[in-house]
Amino acid sequence: MFDTTRPVILLAIASFACGGESAGPPPPQQATHRIGVRAPAGVGEFYDRPTGALFTPRGNNYVRLAPQVTPEGNTVLYHATFNPSLYDATRVESALAQMQSSGYNSVRVWINHCCREGSVGDPAGGLSATYVANVVDFLKRAKVHEVSVVLTVDDVPKVGGYQELFNLSCCTLFAGTNLHYLTQGGLDANRKFWRDFSHALMVQQAPLDAILAYELRNELSFESNLPPLSLTSGTVTTVNGQTYDMADPAAKQRMMDENMVYWIDQIGAAIRQTDPTALITVGFFQPQGPNPTRLGDPRVTKPYPAIATSSADFIDLHAYPGLGLTLAQYVENFQMTAFPVKPVLMGEFGAAKFVYALSQDAAQALRSWQVESCQNGFKGWLLWTWDTEEQTDFPHWAALSGDGAVNGNLAPASRPDPCVS
């Protein structure tokens, strides 16, 4: 949710010079991440490294939104949780304390890439130290409340030098989001950001053991209406060094599959150079078939089988009840049964108010969806959202909306087993 490439969304800072290889070696103190993944009997699961106990991620997406201005001068409503002028530590503390008292153990948050002021990028170059400090503050509070954090992004920062790398391969043979995953410039920009960001967290002594995972992309997809996927002839050579025939649909699919894996592996390796025990994940919305969905949407994605061969530790798949597909159809489109070795997190599930008019109906639908998903291989759930009421393009029943019925039905404190109604 809230990918700025979606047409439905309306779409100072202290300097932290942490650019790529020039960032220098990380500080010596490196905490081992508490949560790991394993696959007993060939089926992936999360576990607590210190105790060896099974860990089931249950939690929420914590989202604050605000109007902001892009470098092009457009005003967008976008993630503002950690913006220096907007970060609300008191509200964060209250939310995390409430999550803990409700029994939740996980939360997912966005790093703001989008804007010329207030985002993670510093117009002077590199990353904003003030923005990073707010992320660190959040991680410290989350650790106190025993809530593990997934850090996700939609793009590389629009300021700070990352776009210059990104645009090196634009735009005749590669354009749009295809640049991220198919070109050297796209890879370099993403790799530099994640290297800089993980290093910046360490410099500011973030509690790395509070991080559940670095999510390289909230919802990874290619754009079929832009080159090279829009081309019908000729060949292109992509960042993985391979050449593909654009007249052959099978070659185009192979190009996306192989470069997705290459991209994930390269960026994951860069993060692990700084943070060796980090978990890496990638998020996806549902593919458009075999069960028809997202009709007319030029964004194409195919999590499996390509993701199965990458170095990502687990996969984050987004599935919402009441929006056209049954859960079984989501699972079929995701091809989840193709590779059970990696655990699958449902990093977004939620109830739209235009589908469920009453909070009690939404709560029951979400509860039933969660129970059914247990039988379909999901190993964790993060609700969309904890308390976001400012999202105008997708009004939904947050955990605390109205009478709090959603939280009452999903909270582990009142319902310890997510797989039992």
C-alpha positions as CSV (number, residue, x, y, z in Angstrom):
1,M,0.0,0.0,0.0
2,F,1.1,3.6,-0.7
3,D,3.4,2.9,-3.7
4,T,3.9,6.4,-5.3
5,T,3.7,4.8,-8.7
6,R,0.0,4.2,-8.1
7,P,-2.3,6.7,-9.7
8,V,-4.8,6.6,-6.9
9,I,-2.5,8.4,-4.5
10,L,-2.2,12.2,-4.4
11,L,0.7,12.3,-5.4
12,A,16.1,21.5,8.1
13,I,17.9,18.6,8.0
14,A,21.3,17.9,9.4
15,S,23.6,16.3,6.8
16,F,24.9,12.7,7.2
17,A,27.5,12.0,4.6
18,C,27.3,8.3,4.2
19,G,27.8,7.6,0.5
20,G,28.5,4.0,-0.6
21,E,32.1,2.9,-0.4
22,S,33.2,6.2,1.1
23,A,31.1,5.7,4.2
24,G,33.9,3.8,5.9
25,P,33.9,0.7,8.0
26,P,30.9,0.2,10.4
27,P,31.4,0.7,14.1
28,P,32.6,-2.4,16.0
29,Q,29.4,-3.0,18.0
30,Q,27.1,-5.2,16.0
31,A,24.1,-6.8,17.7
32,T,22.9,-10.1,16.4
33,H,19.3,-9.9,15.1
34,R,17.0,-11.7,17.5
35,I,14.7,-13.2,14.9
36,G,16.0,-15.8,12.4
37,V,14.5,-18.1,9.8
38,R,14.8,-21.9,9.5
39,A,13.1,-24.7,7.6
40,P,12.6,-27.8,9.7
41,A,11.3,-30.6,7.5
42,G,11.6,-28.3,4.5
43,V,8.9,-25.8,5.7
44,G,10.1,-22.3,6.5
45,E,9.4,-20.6,9.8
46,F,10.5,-17.7,12.0
47,Y,12.3,-18.4,15.3
48,D,13.8,-16.6,18.3
49,R,17.6,-17.1,18.0
50,P,18.4,-16.8,21.7
51,T,15.8,-19.4,22.8
52,G,15.2,-21.4,19.7
53,A,11.4,-20.9,20.2
54,L,9.0,-20.5,17.3
55,F,8.3,-16.8,16.5
56,T,5.0,-15.8,14.9
57,P,5.0,-12.2,13.6
58,R,1.7,-10.6,14.6
59,G,1.4,-6.9,14.4
60,N,0.5,-3.8,12.4
61,N,1.6,-1.3,9.8
62,Y,2.3,1.9,11.7
63,V,1.7,4.7,9.2
64,R,1.6,8.5,9.4
65,L,0.8,10.5,6.3
66,A,1.2,14.1,5.4
67,P,1.1,16.4,2.3
68,Q,4.6,16.9,1.0
69,V,6.3,18.5,-2.0
70,T,8.4,16.4,-4.5
71,P,11.5,17.8,-6.1
72,E,9.3,18.4,-9.2
73,G,7.0,20.7,-7.2
74,N,4.1,18.3,-6.9
75,T,2.2,17.9,-3.7
76,V,1.6,14.3,-2.6
77,L,0.1,12.6,0.5
78,Y,2.9,10.3,1.6
79,H,4.6,8.5,4.5
80,A,5.8,11.1,7.1
81,T,6.3,8.9,10.2
82,F,10.0,10.0,10.6
83,N,10.0,13.4,9.0
84,P,12.1,15.7,11.2
85,S,9.4,18.3,11.6
86,L,6.6,15.7,12.1
87,Y,8.0,12.8,14.1
88,D,5.8,12.4,17.2
89,A,7.8,10.4,19.8
90,T,5.0,10.7,22.3
91,R,2.5,9.2,19.9
92,V,5.0,6.5,18.9
93,E,5.6,5.6,22.5
94,S,1.9,5.3,23.2
95,A,1.3,3.2,20.1
96,L,4.1,0.8,20.8
97,A,3.0,0.4,24.4
98,Q,-0.6,-0.3,23.3
99,M,0.7,-2.8,20.8
100,Q,2.7,-4.6,23.5
101,S,-0.2,-4.7,25.9
102,S,-2.3,-6.2,23.1
103,G,0.3,-8.9,22.6
104,Y,1.7,-7.8,19.2
105,N,5.3,-8.5,18.5
106,S,5.9,-6.8,15.1
107,V,5.4,-3.6,13.3
108,R,6.1,-2.4,9.7
109,V,7.2,1.2,8.9
110,W,8.1,3.2,5.8
111,I,11.3,5.1,5.1
112,N,10.2,8.3,3.2
113,H,12.1,8.6,-0.1
114,C,9.7,11.0,-1.9
115,C,10.3,14.6,-1.2
116,R,12.7,17.5,-1.4
117,E,12.4,18.2,2.3
118,G,11.7,16.0,5.3
119,S,12.6,12.7,3.7
120,V,15.5,10.4,4.3
121,G,17.6,12.0,1.6
122,D,19.6,15.1,2.3
123,P,19.6,17.7,-0.5
124,A,23.3,18.4,0.4
125,G,24.2,14.8,-0.3
126,G,23.7,11.4,1.3
127,L,21.2,10.9,4.1
128,S,19.6,13.2,6.7
129,A,21.1,12.5,10.1
130,T,18.1,14.0,11.7
131,Y,15.7,11.7,9.8
132,V,17.9,8.6,10.7
133,A,17.9,9.7,14.3
134,N,14.1,9.5,14.4
135,V,14.2,6.0,12.9
136,V,16.8,5.1,15.6
137,D,14.5,6.5,18.3
138,F,11.6,4.4,17.0
139,L,13.8,1.3,17.0
140,K,14.9,1.9,20.6
141,R,11.3,2.3,21.8
142,A,10.3,-0.7,19.8
143,K,13.0,-2.8,21.5
144,V,11.8,-1.7,25.0
145,H,8.3,-2.8,24.1
146,E,9.5,-6.1,22.5
147,V,8.2,-5.2,19.1
148,S,10.3,-6.2,16.1
149,V,10.4,-3.7,13.2
150,V,10.3,-4.3,9.4
151,L,11.8,-1.3,7.6
152,T,10.4,-0.9,4.0
153,V,10.7,1.6,1.1
154,D,9.0,2.3,-2.2
155,D,12.0,3.8,-4.0
156,V,15.4,5.4,-3.6
157,P,15.6,8.9,-2.2
158,K,14.7,11.7,-4.6
159,V,17.5,13.8,-3.2
160,G,21.0,13.1,-1.9
161,G,22.6,11.9,-5.1
162,Y,20.7,8.6,-5.6
163,Q,18.6,9.7,-8.5
164,E,21.7,10.7,-10.4
165,L,22.8,7.1,-10.3
166,F,19.3,5.8,-11.0
167,N,18.9,7.9,-14.2
168,L,22.2,6.9,-15.8
169,S,20.5,4.2,-17.9
170,C,17.3,6.2,-18.7
171,C,15.3,6.2,-20.9
172,T,15.4,4.8,-24.5
173,L,15.8,1.1,-23.6
174,F,14.8,1.3,-19.9
175,A,12.3,3.5,-18.2
176,G,10.2,3.8,-15.1
177,T,10.5,1.2,-12.3
178,N,12.1,-1.1,-14.9
179,L,15.3,1.0,-14.3
180,H,15.5,-0.3,-10.7
181,Y,15.7,-3.9,-11.5
182,L,17.2,-4.2,-15.0
183,T,20.0,-1.6,-15.2
184,Q,23.4,-0.9,-13.6
185,G,22.3,2.6,-12.5
186,G,19.2,1.2,-10.8
187,L,21.2,-1.4,-9.0
188,D,23.9,1.0,-7.9
189,A,21.4,3.6,-6.6
190,N,19.5,1.0,-4.6
191,R,22.6,-0.7,-3.3
192,K,24.1,2.7,-2.3
193,F,21.0,3.7,-0.4
194,W,20.8,0.5,1.6
195,R,24.5,0.5,2.3
196,D,24.3,4.1,3.4
197,F,21.1,3.5,5.5
198,S,22.3,0.4,7.3
199,H,25.6,2.1,8.0
200,A,23.9,5.3,9.3
201,L,21.8,3.2,11.7
202,M,24.9,1.6,13.1
203,V,26.7,5.0,13.4
204,Q,23.8,6.3,15.5
205,Q,23.9,3.1,17.6
206,A,20.5,1.7,16.6
207,P,19.5,-1.5,18.3
208,L,19.9,-3.8,15.3
209,D,18.3,-6.6,17.2
210,A,15.0,-4.7,17.1
211,I,15.0,-5.0,13.3
212,L,13.0,-7.9,12.1
213,A,14.0,-7.3,8.5
214,Y,15.1,-4.8,5.8
215,E,12.5,-4.9,3.1
216,L,14.1,-4.0,-0.1
217,R,10.8,-3.0,-1.7
218,N,7.3,-2.6,-0.4
219,E,5.8,-4.0,-3.6
220,L,8.2,-5.0,-6.3
221,S,6.9,-4.9,-9.9
222,F,7.9,-4.1,-13.4
223,E,6.0,-1.8,-15.8
224,S,4.8,-3.5,-19.0
225,N,3.9,-0.3,-20.8
226,L,7.5,1.0,-20.6
227,P,10.7,-0.2,-22.2
228,P,12.1,-2.7,-22.4
229,L,8.9,-4.6,-21.7
230,S,6.9,-2.5,-24.2
231,L,9.4,-3.3,-27.0
232,T,8.3,-5.9,-29.5
233,S,11.6,-6.4,-31.3
234,G,15.4,-6.2,-30.8
235,T,17.5,-7.4,-27.8
236,V,18.5,-5.8,-24.6
237,T,21.3,-6.6,-22.2
238,T,20.5,-6.1,-18.6
239,V,22.4,-5.6,-15.4
240,N,23.0,-9.3,-14.8
241,G,25.0,-9.4,-18.1
242,Q,22.4,-11.5,-20.0
243,T,20.8,-10.6,-23.3
244,Y,17.1,-11.1,-24.0
245,D,15.0,-11.1,-27.1
246,M,12.1,-8.6,-26.8
247,A,10.1,-10.4,-29.5
248,D,9.8,-13.4,-27.3
249,P,7.3,-13.2,-24.3
250,A,9.1,-16.1,-22.6
251,A,12.4,-14.3,-22.8
252,K,10.8,-11.2,-21.3
253,Q,9.5,-13.2,-18.4
254,R,12.9,-14.9,-18.0
255,M,14.5,-11.4,-18.0
256,M,12.3,-10.3,-15.1
257,D,12.8,-13.5,-13.1
258,E,16.5,-13.6,-13.4
259,N,17.1,-9.9,-12.8
260,M,14.8,-9.8,-9.8
261,V,16.9,-12.5,-8.2
262,Y,20.2,-10.8,-9.2
263,W,18.9,-7.5,-7.8
264,I,17.8,-9.0,-4.4
265,D,21.1,-10.9,-4.1
266,Q,23.3,-7.9,-4.8
267,I,21.5,-5.5,-2.4
268,G,21.1,-8.1,0.3
269,A,24.9,-8.8,0.1
270,A,25.6,-5.0,0.5
271,I,23.4,-4.8,3.7
272,R,25.0,-7.9,5.2
273,Q,28.5,-6.4,4.7
274,T,27.4,-3.9,7.4
275,D,24.9,-6.0,9.3
276,P,25.8,-9.7,8.9
277,T,22.8,-11.3,10.7
278,A,20.2,-9.1,9.1
279,L,17.1,-10.7,7.5
280,I,16.2,-9.5,4.0
281,T,12.8,-9.6,2.5
282,V,10.8,-8.2,-0.4
283,G,7.1,-7.4,-0.7
284,F,4.6,-8.1,-3.5
285,F,1.0,-7.5,-4.4
286,Q,-0.8,-10.2,-6.3
287,P,0.0,-11.2,-9.9
288,Q,-2.8,-10.7,-12.4
289,G,-3.4,-14.4,-13.1
290,P,-4.4,-17.1,-13.4
291,N,-7.3,-15.6,-11.5
292,P,-8.0,-12.2,-13.2
293,T,-7.3,-9.3,-10.9
294,R,-5.9,-5.7,-11.2
295,L,-7.4,-5.5,-14.7
296,G,-5.7,-2.9,-16.9
297,D,-2.9,-2.3,-14.4
298,P,0.4,-2.1,-16.3
299,R,2.4,-3.3,-13.3
300,V,3.5,-6.9,-13.6
301,T,5.0,-9.1,-11.0
302,K,5.7,-12.8,-10.4
303,P,7.0,-13.6,-6.9
304,Y,7.4,-17.3,-7.6
305,P,9.4,-19.2,-8.8
306,A,11.9,-16.4,-9.3
307,I,12.0,-15.4,-5.6
308,A,12.6,-19.0,-4.5
309,T,16.2,-18.9,-5.8
310,S,17.2,-15.5,-4.3
311,S,19.0,-14.9,-1.1
312,A,15.9,-13.2,0.5
313,D,15.2,-14.9,3.9
314,F,11.4,-14.6,3.7
315,I,8.7,-13.2,1.4
316,D,6.1,-10.6,2.2
317,L,2.8,-11.1,0.2
318,H,-0.1,-8.7,0.5
319,A,-3.7,-10.0,0.4
320,Y,-6.9,-8.2,1.3
321,P,-10.3,-9.8,1.8
322,G,-13.3,-8.4,-0.1
323,L,-11.4,-7.0,-3.0
324,G,-12.2,-9.5,-5.7
325,L,-10.2,-12.6,-4.9
326,T,-10.7,-15.4,-2.4
327,L,-7.7,-16.3,-0.3
328,A,-7.3,-19.5,-2.3
329,Q,-7.1,-17.4,-5.5
330,Y,-4.5,-15.2,-4.0
331,V,-2.4,-18.2,-3.1
332,E,-2.8,-19.6,-6.6
333,N,-1.8,-16.3,-8.2
334,F,1.2,-16.0,-5.9
335,Q,2.2,-19.7,-6.7
336,M,2.9,-20.1,-2.9
337,T,3.0,-23.9,-3.1
338,A,5.9,-23.8,-5.5
339,F,8.5,-23.2,-2.8
340,P,7.6,-23.7,0.9
341,V,11.1,-23.5,2.3
342,K,11.0,-19.8,2.9
343,P,8.4,-18.5,5.4
344,V,5.7,-16.2,4.0
345,L,4.6,-13.1,5.9
346,M,1.3,-11.4,5.1
347,G,2.8,-8.0,5.6
348,E,-0.5,-6.3,4.6
349,F,-4.1,-7.3,5.1
350,G,-6.9,-5.0,5.9
351,A,-10.6,-4.2,5.6
352,A,-11.8,-1.4,3.3
353,K,-14.7,0.6,4.6
354,F,-16.3,0.6,1.1
355,V,-16.5,-3.2,1.4
356,Y,-17.3,-3.6,5.1
357,A,-19.7,-0.9,6.4
358,L,-19.5,-1.9,10.0
359,S,-16.5,-2.4,12.2
360,Q,-17.8,-5.7,13.5
361,D,-18.2,-7.1,10.0
362,A,-14.6,-6.0,9.1
363,A,-13.3,-7.6,12.3
364,Q,-14.9,-10.9,11.6
365,A,-13.7,-10.9,8.0
366,L,-10.2,-10.2,9.0
367,R,-10.3,-12.8,11.7
368,S,-11.6,-15.5,9.3
369,W,-9.1,-14.4,6.7
370,Q,-6.2,-14.9,9.1
371,V,-7.5,-18.3,10.2
372,E,-7.9,-19.5,6.6
373,S,-4.4,-18.2,5.7
374,C,-2.9,-20.5,8.3
375,Q,-4.0,-23.4,6.2
376,N,-2.4,-21.8,3.1
377,G,1.2,-21.4,4.4
378,F,1.3,-17.9,5.9
379,K,3.5,-17.6,9.0
380,G,2.7,-14.1,10.2
381,W,0.4,-11.1,9.7
382,L,0.6,-7.3,9.8
383,L,-2.6,-5.4,9.7
384,W,-3.2,-2.4,7.5
385,T,-3.1,-0.3,9.8
386,W,-2.8,0.4,13.5
387,D,-4.4,3.9,13.7
388,T,-4.2,5.6,10.3
389,E,-7.3,7.7,9.7
390,E,-5.6,10.2,7.3
391,Q,-5.5,7.8,4.3
392,T,-8.2,9.2,2.0
393,D,-7.7,7.0,-1.1
394,F,-8.2,3.8,0.9
395,P,-10.4,4.4,3.9
396,H,-10.1,1.3,6.1
397,W,-10.8,-0.1,9.5
398,A,-7.6,0.3,11.4
399,A,-7.0,-1.7,14.6
400,L,-8.2,1.2,16.7
401,S,-10.9,2.5,14.4
402,G,-14.3,3.2,15.9
403,D,-15.0,0.8,18.8
404,G,-11.7,-1.1,18.3
405,A,-13.4,-4.2,17.1
406,V,-10.6,-5.1,14.7
407,N,-8.0,-5.0,17.4
408,G,-10.3,-7.0,19.7
409,N,-10.5,-9.7,17.2
410,L,-6.9,-9.8,16.1
411,A,-4.9,-9.0,19.3
412,P,-2.8,-11.9,20.5
413,A,-3.6,-11.0,24.1
414,S,-7.3,-11.9,23.5
415,R,-6.7,-14.6,20.8
416,P,-3.3,-16.3,21.4
417,D,-3.7,-18.8,18.5
418,P,-4.1,-16.9,15.2
419,C,-5.2,-20.1,13.5
420,V,-8.3,-20.7,15.7
421,S,-11.5,-18.8,15.2
